[in-house]
Amino acid sequence: MIVEAGLACVPAPGRTDEGCEDHGALGPSAMVVVDGVGLPAGGCRHGVAWYARQLASATLAAVATDDGPLADGLASAIRTVAARHRDCDLAHPDTPSAAVGVLRIGAGSVDLLSLADVAIAVDLGADGLHVVVDRHAEARAGLAEAGLAGHRIGTAAHAAAVAGLLAERETACNRPGGFWVAAADPDVARRATTATLPGAGLRRAVVCTDGASWPVDSGVWNWPDTFALLDSRGPYGLVAAVRELEAADPDGVRHPRVKRHDDATVAYLRVLP
């Protein structure tokens, strides 16, 4: 199997690459995408961008060298990164955390893992399109689009609605009955949504943060449309198409969202004939 892969990690407009809280990593047989979350006062002197980069590289190293369950690899990576900043306050509720998506091509199979809303779509040709995404955060906090509908980005009403969503998410984060994100506790890796698909029909696959997948979630386009964009424009072209949508609706009237722009990361592969 000859695989061509590409990666785009694009900060939100106005943010530098160094401040981008997304990160991606590619290996010969695996792709990892991380969407960092946290606050500057979260007890860690390194910050969210540092955490996202560390977790992406550690996860790729763990899953690429072991054919065991992806959850085991993610748990090992969380443990490794926690050890790298054990002098920080890792018990702080706003310590850096992240959503994670992993795809690994094995001997005859494709393994997938999604933790806290990084989306993975796999095109198996005649065997159809398969999507894996952890939706626990949305189920607990309510769909952002519904909660923000009618509120223009930048207004007090929008800020209040966002604050309500964030407060709801905070009460549910890494708690039974809520949703789970990677932070300092390796056991949360067992809460991820996983799947194993047959590898024989693999044609294309994409792993992306919600900064790149929100048009699918909002019904602007679907996963076949996404693959068509990736085939014609590549990962950076897909992010550019997302930015075009955001620029055409800067106040979030047609497409309600938490913020005007978000960091966007896309890892894409296709099998060459």
Disulfide bonds with the S-S distance in Angstrom:
none
